[in-house]
């Protein structure tokens, strides 16, 4: 809130699915919203409430607002947008939630600082239907005084606001790490469903078994994390040699069924490399050593 108790005007630049969801959530929280989209459309055409103003230019939107949210395709697009709005930004805080790599986000923050823009990097960690709900989760990084100015946005987006300090690489790194886990996990489920299906097990019948396996994996994450932190693989719960044998069978059965074994073969090959360096009785999660690099001191 600003000093006279009036919710600040929020500008949303970029009205793809995520930008539109942010604009809707901000309006639903009682903020006046002024939006801009590269392709000119009316608020209803963009799926926005009729009281959301649609500016003709990004500079016009910024000039009318107290807080600016940038949500465009990538950091190449957001960089061009930052250059355009910099003269109008003044003391306004710009929150950039555009997707990018950690390298992208650091470079964008450096560019914004060079242009005199108060700047925060963000990452929205949920699909668009959850924006503005109790299940929303957004990551933020930037200078503490700039993050503090975004309290109205954090409240409007709802759920969890995870403030990560001033390292602009961290939101993107966490976002990509979670996407890595999600996409690989989903693909593995689809592969497993197809493998079961070649033996007459329909997807609905397989689903309860898949859910049970995922729950078991979830329960093991704390122990896996502890092993990685300690760089010790000696719990005795999953021997490397036994797991390698299982993976060989998965790869062979996939090939026999005409299903691409690449994902399972990747894990099998990582296990075989570990087997060449570690005793067979070592925990299978020693495969992490090839990913972690040299032991920390």
C-alpha positions, 0 to 999 in steps of 0.5 A: 500500500502507498502512504495514503492507503490507496492500493498502487496501480500495477502495470503488467507488460505482456499478456500471454497466459501468465501475464494475463493471469497476473493481471487478473489476480492483481485486479481481483485483489483490488488494484487498478491495473494497466496492461500492455500487449505487443499485439493490440487487443481489448481487455475482454479479448485478452481475457481480462476484466473490463476495468483493466486499462489497456495502454497503447505503449509500454511507456504509457502503462509504466507512466500510469503505474507505481509497480511494473511487472514484465512477463514476456516470452524470454529475456531477449524480449524483456531486455528490449522492453526494459530499454524502452521503458527505462526513461519512464521507470523513475523510482518504480520497481520493475519485477521481471518474471519472464522465463530464462536461464540463470545467466539470462536473469543475471545479465538482465539484472545487470542491464537494468541496474545500468539503466537506473531501474529498480529491479527484482527477478521473479519466477512463477512456479505454478500453472496459470490457474493457480495464480492468485490462489492459496496454491500460488508460489512465486520466487523473488530475488533482488535488493531488499528495499526493492523486494519490500516495495513489491508487498502489494504484488506478493499479496495479490498473487497469493500463496507463498512468496519465497524471498531468496536474497539478492542473487538474481540467478537463484529464481531461474535455477530453482525454476529450471531444477523443478521443471527438470524433475517434473518433465523427467518424472512425467516422461518416465511415467508415460514410458512406464505406462507404455511398457506396461501396456505392451503386456495388456495392462491398460493405463487405468490398471497401471495408475495405482501402481504408478502412484504407489511408486511415486509415493515411495520415491517421495519418501526417499528424497530426504535420505537421498538428499542426506547422502548427497550432502554427506557424500556417503552412499552406505545405507545398504538399502539399494545396492548398485549392482542390483539396480544396474541389473534391473536397469539392464532388464528395463532397457532390454524389455523396452527394446523388445517391445519397440519402445524407445529405451533412451531415458532408462538407458541414460540411467543404466549407463550412469549406473554402469560408469559408477559400477566401474569405480565403486563396489557393487554393494555401494548404494545406487545413489552414488551415481550422483557423484558424476553429477556433483563433481569434485567433493566439497571441502 
